[in-house]
């Protein structure tokens, strides 16, 4: 799943949560405009966001909710309980969709008729609130308000039998027979009625294209919804088309095809039986009575051949345009294709009988036909029957899982509920016995036998289960008969969010809470560090060696757990560098534009993670560096072309992890930095003297740009070079224990390399002793510790130096640096302890009295009046309760 | 693309876009009844279909594309 979608889902969940809260608050304060505005804004944002993705159902429902909230906000309608219910339902639906998207994993939401129907119903309900409450008008009459006119008016098929919603009887018999044959051969066919919106041309839709992209229809009709006006007054851009067709496609595929305009189409799957509909003129004088007698007898005795022959005979006698002929043709077709479908055949015979008895007009005949067929459809899709069938399927499973008893009980419970619901309690006789037998035998068979004997025949037989009222209830539009999904599995939608609560995979936590955790783990580390002291005391003071060893053992365990815990908390605080990087494309674009330069920005390793504080501290230095690169580094296009470079400069920012540090490199292919220019400038500004001018290497000269007060730009632009030079950058980076270095070649470009710790929460320091006090020095700065014989210390111009591995290292005494009036003590062999620290790229030896162990500490910056003290990085609490001052060698000098 | 008129016949080639509906209607108003030649037409926007349905010009040649021809015949002739 892509990060954008991830974010969308998590944000949407938050929004839905807030919407729910606001709605409940509004119940107490229904006139609170601020709350309404807030609510509108939330819904609006949610809708806008959903538009980024291909989830038309989601957007549709949210759009409806937005319109409703807009009306509420404008005071067109007032807040009410039912409005809140409707909105909450909509949000539940959205939430269910989000769950589904999450479950699918790949960010897809395949079209599904049930879902589309649910979305439509919800949207309709929302819109009806706007219009219904606004003017109290009958929804059937055209609304005077323009808002209503633009609202999609859909014919809800929920409360009408499917046969009456589309005029199958109008379709010529040949086309219906063709469709019938195809369906019998397994080709699903669907009814499509497509009424494009009147203003659909203005939305860029082409209904004709939409419909011609479908497979060749078995039958089609293109008509106008109202008579065309005279050519002179014709408005070609007001769409009045109406397409009706039978398409050889299943409902699923069609729903997908029309998924963006579900409110403009009516789709229904067709079943063969629905098409069997004799049409034609009424008849008289045809000797049907005798035929019916023989036919019924043959049908009951199962004599197909006889029935076919008799029917053919009568068909030859009848005029083909007659209704009876049509019925006979259908009968022959059904006999040929589905000889086992006795009820349907019987129905056709009844049809002939009715036609013969009363002289019916074609219109009434047409009207009479659908209900009888609808009843049979009803019988098949009856929810109770569906449930029973499903139970039968479950019982037919041949496996014997460990949970078989549970399954059997569930089946029995379902059956009991189904029959009770249908008011057929008598049918339940023997169910308990069968269940008991099944449980005793650990087999489904007894229950299956009971079901077969009691329930199944009745289902399709002459005693249809009375239509259960809940199936027609509007709460579950998805259960519309004829949508293809058995109403038995009316699932997910309409169900409340709480019923299927899916835990969100991410939670938002206040940063203060994580900081607190961080502090707590810090204290724990300090407390843990007290154990070695305790062990030492146990041994030295109380002389219990065993105890000392045990304490050390315990310490080892604690140490490991504390380390892991610390690591885990660090993980929580990690942020990807993209957090800072994401603002660069815009920054680079705008800056380059202002400078008239062409720049190609390349970002790499945006997923590299580091502690939140480190990442945040990076933002300003990086912005400064990038501005410098754009302003001073990259040349204008003409200059670049003249230098044989591509006109567009390349600015690359890359991040990567290197052991426990994050390395960020900013590289440009600009004009580079000329050491000679730097030297001269530094000399002019009095940063270096004449001797240094000669002595400095090129690299050293480059490093001068980090010196305070140095700025190479001869002209102060409003972008960079405002006097705050690179020294600010270096200080900011140093503040988070980072380092910065610069490489540049004139004419080829510049590379700045920032190295930062992954985390700055726990610092590893070495404890040193001087003048009887303990100090800490960050291990990051320590290059090595050595013992230097006093005789090896030389004085050059009052400065102490020594030679370490062939290199002259300046030495300073810590007591001098701290202005402690005491000399450093050598050890018994007359050697001085020296901590060699690295400051930038130079080594410096600090003479101390002794070097001790290294410890992990939580460094707290000095606060309050001590905050201004130079030379200290901060303080920390040691395991034995004492305070350790941690030195900052750079500031000491 | 679009509409080409010569010797009192309107010839459609390739695709008739939504803007062409106006041109088509204008021409048909001046030449009621057509004739219109659709042989080279591959698709026409629904707005054009409306114009054709409302004005019922004489179609001299149906599109070469059988699918489109079928649809247009159904729409314009209402043959069942």
Contacts between the chains, C-beta under 8 A, distances in Angstrom:
chain1	res1	chain2	res2	distance
A	172	B	80	5.2
A	175	B	80	7.8
A	196	B	46	7.0
A	201	B	18	5.9
A	201	B	45	7.9
A	201	B	46	7.1
A	201	B	47	5.5
A	206	B	18	7.2
A	206	B	45	5.1
A	206	B	46	5.4
A	207	B	46	4.5
A	208	B	43	7.8
A	208	B	44	6.9
A	208	B	45	6.6
A	208	B	46	3.7
A	208	B	49	5.0
A	208	B	71	7.6
A	209	B	43	6.4
A	209	B	45	7.2
A	209	B	46	7.3
A	211	B	71	7.6
A	212	B	43	7.2
A	212	B	67	6.4
A	212	B	68	6.6
A	212	B	71	5.6
A	216	B	67	6.5
A	216	B	70	6.8
A	220	B	71	7.3
A	220	B	74	5.2
A	221	B	74	6.9
A	221	B	78	7.5
A	221	B	80	8.0
A	222	B	49	7.5
A	222	B	53	7.3
A	222	B	71	7.4
A	222	B	74	5.8
A	222	B	75	3.7
A	223	B	78	7.9
A	224	B	50	7.8
A	224	B	53	6.5
A	224	B	54	7.6
A	228	B	50	7.8
A	228	B	53	6.6
A	228	B	54	3.6
A	229	B	54	7.4
A	231	B	25	7.0
A	231	B	28	6.4
A	231	B	29	5.6
A	231	B	32	7.3
A	231	B	54	6.2
A	231	B	55	4.8
A	232	B	29	6.5
A	234	B	25	6.4
A	234	B	50	7.7
A	234	B	51	6.9
A	234	B	54	5.1
A	234	B	55	7.5
A	236	B	21	4.1
A	236	B	22	6.5
A	236	B	24	7.9
A	236	B	25	5.4
A	236	B	47	4.9
A	236	B	48	7.7
A	236	B	50	5.7
A	236	B	51	5.1
A	237	B	18	7.8
A	237	B	21	7.0
A	237	B	47	5.8
A	239	B	46	6.5
A	239	B	47	7.5
A	239	B	50	6.9
A	240	B	50	6.7
A	241	B	46	6.0
A	241	B	49	6.9
A	241	B	50	6.3
A	241	B	53	7.9
